[in-house]
């Protein structure tokens, strides 16, 4: 229920100030797909709070929380390498095992965890 409430109150929104193809100085042959999946949540037991570029490195920061009174499992699928838990200053505290491009972590009751990873 907490996940549904967060999605309702704070929907994901995107903003692009520059209109499509506004800068025609350097055209590119790169074609991007209409849909692209960066990260896939394989269960809905924990709440995704933040997904952002890391401040001091080339990886990404994923922050999530368990708003229940039970231990829950986080299951993610992404094309990732060098994954690890971090503190809020984004310093890695321990490594995380990646199997078949999936990460599985236990999240304690009412705990916020931060995961760092780099894309392959």
Secondary structure, 3 states (H helix, E strand, C coil): CHHHHHHHHCCCCCCCCCCCCCCCCCCCCCCCCCCCCCCEECCCCCEEEEEEECCCCCCEEEEEECCCCCCEEEEEECCEEEEEEECCCCCEEEECCCECCEEEEEECCCCEEEEEEEEC
